[in-house]
Every structure is written in structure tokens, then in C-alpha cells.
């Protein structure tokens, strides 16, 4: 099983299943063309498409690349060293008559209530800054 997960084709198959599941959960379209994960080092996503709940483009990225500075499940650390967006289009809209913008549904789905933690060693460290590369990117905001 672990050996199969090292192939891009297996990673892409799993990512497409996850995108399909999230599409159903969020009542919108999410697709990913290709995934390549170098475990503990980097993640590359190609052809990422996310619609908002009005079936308009929220995000399209030809390529999203992440490299990690530190990744530890034991310490609950996910530190990103570099985020690269290539040929990316992001459209933030606050539709008339809607309480929230078109990104809110996605953020609220992945947000969780702030947990009460008695052991402060379990609290993640402060946010670290990372290097970002934007190539041929468009961001639109509409009110």
C-alpha cells in the first residue's frame, strides 16, 4: 500500500476522489488534474479548480507547489517553506443579498471551534513566515 502511494498516478486518483467527496459536501465543483507528493518534502497540484456556491470560478490554478520547512505529526507541526502559484485566478465576490463573500463557505467548512487545551505543549507554535512565488496570477475582488 505504501509503495503504491509513492506513484503520482495513485496520489492523483486519491486526490480526485477527495475532490469529488468535497464537491458533494460543499454542493459545488472541485477538480484536480494531477498530484505529485514527495513525502515530507513537497506537494505539487496541477489543474486545481474550485467553484463558489453560485457555480462561478472561485479559484483556478494551473499549478500550486508547496515545500515544507518542518512536518511532524507527533509535534503537530506543518511549517511551509515556500508556496508557489503559477497561472492562478482567484475571484473573491460578495454577492448582493448574501451575508458573506464567496470564500466563506469553504473557510467555514474547514474551520473548527477553538479547542480548549489544558496541555500547552499541544498548542501549535506561532505562525512562521514563508516565501511566496506568484507567476501570472490574477486576483479579483467584487463587492
Secondary structure, DSSP 8 states (H G I E B T S, - for coil): -TTGGGSHHHHHHHHHHHHHHHHHHHTS-EE-SEEEEETTTEEEEEEEEEE-TTSSEEEEEEEEEEEEEEEETTTTEEEEEEEEEEEEEEEEE--TT-SS-TTHHHHHHH-------S-GGGS-------EEEEES-EEEEE-
